[in-house]
């Protein structure tokens, strides 16, 4: 049984989200329909015929990561999500590294998704002869403002909108894929199944963007206060959203790559592969419906990044790591309104800057998504390290937990190695420019933010102790089910 919680602990709307609304947050964070509709070409450019294997390895690795997260999620819940969990397992410094990494990952994912929204709409208006920088900027403004308003106004409105958006989009894409495969005679693609022209480096490089494709599955953990029965619903949401999205990715990637064969088009350079295949099959109306679904999914994904990012900022502010104003909730809406506003502004500024500097929206989407992946990988590695330490502290550690944690870390290190590369290696070649710079951009960010925390801790010696006391207070609000 779960203890009664003081509803004023955080000021958010307490106990308002059902299980479908919780899993909707994870699905929106993943935004699965955007992958075959808009992102698959970028992954295929790296993994080629091994794209399906990159997705499979990502799915298996993240299932092990989810078991590590669920060791915490089944025992405590808070809007601080994995930040609070890692503080509990590895201490305040690791927790702050996690918090900064998650804010970075969610915000850059939001930026990438906002570029995706603008790219889709720009392509649509381009069919009617409308091409202009001003149009792209206007779409960025409208997308970020509308998302800010929904996240600012009501978390339930956000999750309901995200749930129906994803269900509709997934159904439309699966119908289109079934038709494409039927027209191919339900053929087996030997070049994919035999990994023709693929090496380990291709698989590892593709895994970085696959992590971006799956990223956000853990975002439901940020709804700890707002979820009904969070110790049960949040762990289930993490596992189910990962499994369903993984199966969807595998099916659609296989069929889309098969569908592009003998078309004369390059999937790696196609920013709307499903719409292209629909038009080729004479299904233009269905292709337009899929494009609309992808647009709505991108928008749901934008909501799915701003909601958890704002709640992490909200929680870290209460621990004294950000200005106190960011740790307050709206008196009527019961949302972290100041944190939502800040995150929405940051998500808008970078795509605007890139667009004004005439970087293509499709390229911006890929660049930002790849860099965001390193934030998620860092968090997933930390949570896998923290899980057995935490279980040992509470006397629940078993050999299987160490095994699961080790496997999760191994899977997460594989794309890290692929993104850095080994000079002169044919298996793990150094990525081409500018992809070779992305790991170091994230590393520089992490060094700067960690140094900032070290300086703050030296100025306020009791800062780390206060953080751990707050985390323990949250943990004690729940009785574990085991």
N, C-alpha and C positions, 0 to 999 in steps of 0.2 A: 504494500500500500504506500501511497505517496503522502507525505505530510502536507498539512495546510500551509500555504505560503502567504506571507504578508504581501498584499497586492501593491503596497507602496514601495517595495524594495527598489524597483527600478522605475516605476511610473508608467510603464508600457501597458497596453491593453492585455489584461491577464486572462488566460484560459479561454481564448476565443476561437482558436483554429482547430478544425477537425483533422482527421488523418488525410482525407483527400486534399485539403488545403495545405497540409505540411508537405506531402509528396509533390504537390504542385510547385512549391518553392524549389525543391531539388531539381525537378524537371525544367523549370524556368532557368535555373542556374546553368544546367547543361545545354538547354535550348537545342534538343537533338535534331529537330527538323532543319536547322540552319546548316548542319554539316553536309548532307547530300545536296542541299539546294544551293550552297554558296561556298563552303569551305573545302569540300572534297578535292577540288582541283589542286589546292596548295599542298594537301597531304600526299596526293598522287605524285606531285612533282618531286617529292622527297623519297617516297617508298615504292613508287612504280607498281609492279605486279605484286609486291609484298604488302600493299595497303591493308588488305584484310588481316594479315598476320600482325601488323602494327596495332590494329584495332583489337584483335584477340588478346595480345599480350597486355595492352592497356587495360582491357576488361578484367583479366585475371589479376593483374597487379593491384588494381583499385578495389577489387573484392577483398583482397588481403588487407589493404589499407582501411577499408570500411570495418573489418573486424576489429582492427586496433582502435578506430574511433569509437566503435560501439561499446568498448570496455568502459569508456568514460560516459558516453551518451546514455547508457542504461543505468547509470548511477547518479548523474547530476545534469543539470540543464541551466543555461543562462544565455543572455543575448551576446555574450562574449565568444561563444562557440569554441573553436579549437584553441583560441588564445587562452581561455581559462583552463582548458584541459591540459595544455602543455605546461602552463604555470604549475598546475597540480603535480605533474609528473617530473619535470626537469628544472623547475625553479623560475624565478622572475626574468632572468636574462633571456633564457630560451623562449619564455612566453612572449617577451617583447619582440624578439626576432620573428616569432610566429605572427604576432599581431601586425607588425609592419609588413611582413611578407604577404599576409592575407589582404591587407588594405591595398597594397601594390597590385596584387593579382586581380582582385575584384575590380578595381578602378580601371586597370588597363584592359581587362576583359570588357568592361562597359564601354570603353573608348573604341575597342575593336568592333563591338556589336553596333555601336552608333554609326561607325563607318559603313558597316554592312547594311544598315537601314537606309542610309543616304545613297549607297551604291545601287541597291535594288530599285529605289524610287527614281533615281537619276536615269537608270537604264530604261525604266518604264516610260518616263516622260520623253526620253530620247527617241522612242518609237514614233513620237508625234513631232519630232524636230526641235524639241526644247533641250538645248545644251547650254549651260552657263554656270560660272562659278557662283553667282548669286543664288541660283536655285539650290546648289549643293549646300551652301551656307544656311539658307532658309530651312531646308530639311533638317540639318543638324540642330538648329534652334528649336524648331517645333518638336522634334523627337525628344530632346532633353527636357524641355519645359513640360511636355505632357507626362513624361515619366516621373519627373520631379513632383508634379501635382498629385499623381496617384499614390506614390510612395509617401508623400507628405500627409495625404488626406486619411488613408485607411489601409491597414495591412490586410484586412479581409478582402477589400476591393481588389488589392493587388493580386492576392493568391487566386481568387475566383477567376479573374481575367486571364491569368497565366494558365490555369488548369484547362479551361475550354479552348484556349488558343492552341495549346500543344496537342490535345486530343484530336482536334479537327485537322491540324496540319499533318500529323502522323498518318492518319487514315488516308488522306489525299495522296501522300507520297507513296504509301504502300500499294494503293490501287494503281498508280502510274507505274511503279516498278513491276507489278504483276503483269501488266499489259506489255511492257518492254520485254520481259523475260519470255512471255508467251510468244511474242513475235520472233524471238530468237530460238524458238522450239525448245525452251527450257534446257538449253545447252549447258554442258559443263565446260568451263573455261580452263583448259589445260595450262595455258601460259600463266594464269594466276595461281592455280593449284600447285604447279611445279616451281613457282617463284622464279620464272624466267628473267634473267638479267638483274637479279636482286642479290645484294650482299648484306652482311650484318649491319654495316654502316647505314644503308638505306633504311632498314627497319628501325634502327635506333634514332635516326634523324626524324623519321616520320612520327616516332613515338612522342616527340616533343609537342607537335601539333595535335596528336591524339590526346595527350594530357589536357591540352586546351579544349578539345572537343568534349571531354568528360568533365572538365573543371566546373565546379559549382554544385556537384552532387552532394557535397558536404554542407551546403549553405543552409539546409534545414536546421542545422545545429544552432544557428543564430536566433531561432524562434523559440528558445527554451522557455521564456516567460509566457509567450503568447499561445503556445501549443496546449491542447488538451491532452492530459496523460503523457507528458513529453518523454518519460523514461521508456515508454513502449513505442509510441508513434514515430519518434525521431529515428531510432535505430532501424525500424522497418522501412522508413522512407529512404534512408541511405542505401540499404541493400537492394530494395525493389527498383529504385530509379536507376541504379548502376546496371543491374541485370537487363532491364527492359531497354535502356538506351544502348547498351552494348550489343544486344541482339539486333536492334534496329540498325545500328551502324554497320554491322557485318553484312546484313542482307542487302542494304542499299548500296554499300561500297562495291560489293561483288557485282550486282546487277548494272550499276551505272558504268563501271569500268568495262564490263562485257558489252554494254550498249554502245559505247564509244568506238568499239572496234569496227574498222572498215567504214567509218564515217568521214575520214579525212580531216577531222577536227582534233585538236590537242586538248585533252581534258585538263592538263596542267595549266593551260592558259584560258580556260573557260570559267567565267565567274558566275554563270547560272546554268550548270550542267543539266539539271532536270528540265528546265524550260527548253533548252536546246533539244533534248531527246524527245520531249513532248511534241514540239513543232515538227520534228523529223518523222514522227509516227503519225502525223496528222491529227494530233490531239491538242491543238493550240489552246482550246478553252480550258482543258484540264491543266495544261502548263501554266496558264494565267492564274488558275485557282491555286496551284502549288506555289507560284511566286507570291501570291497574296498571303498564303499560309506561312511562307518563309518570312515575309515581312512582319507578320503578326508574331511569329516565333522570335525573330530578332528583338522585337519590342518587349516581349515577355522576358527574353534574356537580359535586356537592359534593366528591367525591373528586378530581375533575379540577381543582379550584381549590386545595384544600389542599395537594396534592402539589407543584405548582410554586411556590406561595407559600412553602412551607416551605423549598424548595431555594434560593430566592433569598435568604431570610433567612439560611440556612445559609452561603451563599457570601459575602454581605456581612459576616457575622460574622467570617469568616476574613480579610477585608480590614481588620478593625478598626472596622467601622461599627456593629456591635452587640456586646453582651456575648459573650465567647469561648464561654460555655456553649452558646449557640445555634448555634455552629459545630462541635459535636461530633456524631459518629454513634454510634448504639447498638451496643455491642460484639458483640451476637449478631444482631440484626435487620438491622444495617447500614442503618438509616434515620436521617434527621435528627430524632430523636425529640423533642428539646427544642423545635425550631422547629415541628414538627408540633403539639405540645401547645399552644404559644403561639397559633398560627394558629387552631386549633380553638376555643380559648377566645374569641378575638376575634370569630370568625364567629358564635358563639353569643350573645354579650352584646348586640349591637345589635338583632337580631330580637327577643330577649327584652324589651328595653327598649321597643321599638315596640309589641309585643303587649300588654305590661302597660299602656301608655298608650292602648290601645284603637284603635290604627291598624289598619285592616283588612289582613289578610295579603296579599290580592291587590294592594292599593295599595302596601304596603311592598315587595313584590316588584318592582313597576314603578319605584318611586322609587329603590331601591337599584341596580337594573339600569341605569337611565339614568345615574346618577352614576358608576357603574363604567365606563361607556362612555368617559368623558373620560380615564380613566387609560389605557385601551387606545389611544385615538386619539393621545394624547401619545407613547406608546411607538412606535406605527406610524410617526408622522411622524419621530421621532428616528432610527429604524432606516433609513428611506428617505433621510434626510440623511447618515447615517453610511456607508452602503454605498459611494457613489462616492468618498468621502474615503478609506475603507479600501482600496478597489481601487487608487486612485492611489498610496497608500503602498507597495503591493506590486507596482506596475508592471503591473497587470492591467486598468486602466480603459479602457473602450471607449465610443464615443458612445451605443450602445444602453443602457448602464448608466445614463447621465445621463438619457436619455429615460424609462426605466422608473421611475427614482427621482422624476422630476418629475411623472409621471402619478400615481404612488402618493400623493404629497403633495397633489396637486390633489383627488383623490378623498377624502382624509381631511379636508381643509379644508372641503369642502362640508357635511358634517354639523355641523362646528363653527360655521359661519356660520348654519346653520339653527337651532341650539340657542341662539344669542345673539340673532339677529334684527336687523333694521334698523328703527328707529323710523319709523313712517309708511309703510313699504314694504308693498305688496300681495303682492309675490313672496316676501319673507322677513320676515314679521311677527314681532314679539317674542312668544315663547311665553307661554301663560297661566301664572298662578301654580298650583303651586309650581315648574313646569318652568323658569321663567325664572331661578330661583335656583341651579339645580344646577351650571351651569358655574362659578359664582363660589365655590361650596362647594369644588369641586375645586381651583380656583385658589388659594384661601386655604391649603388643605392643602399645595399644592406650594410656595408661598412660604415657609411655616413650615419644611418639611423641608429646603428648599434653604438657607435661612438657618442651620439647624442644622449642615449640612455645612460651610458657609463658616466658621462659628465653630470647628468641630472642626479644620478645616484650618489656621486661624490659631493654634490651640493646639498642634497637632502638624504642623509645617511639612513633615515627610517623609511625611505620610499619603497624599497624592495620588500621590507617586512610588512608594510601596510598593504601592498598588493597581495601578498600571500594570505594575509588575514582575510581580505575581501573574498579571495577565491575560495578559501576554506569555509567562509560564511555561506557562500552560495552552495557549496557542496553539501553542507550540513542541512540544507533545506529539504533534502530528499532522503528517504530510506531506500537503499538498494534492494532490488528484487531478489538478489541471491542472498 
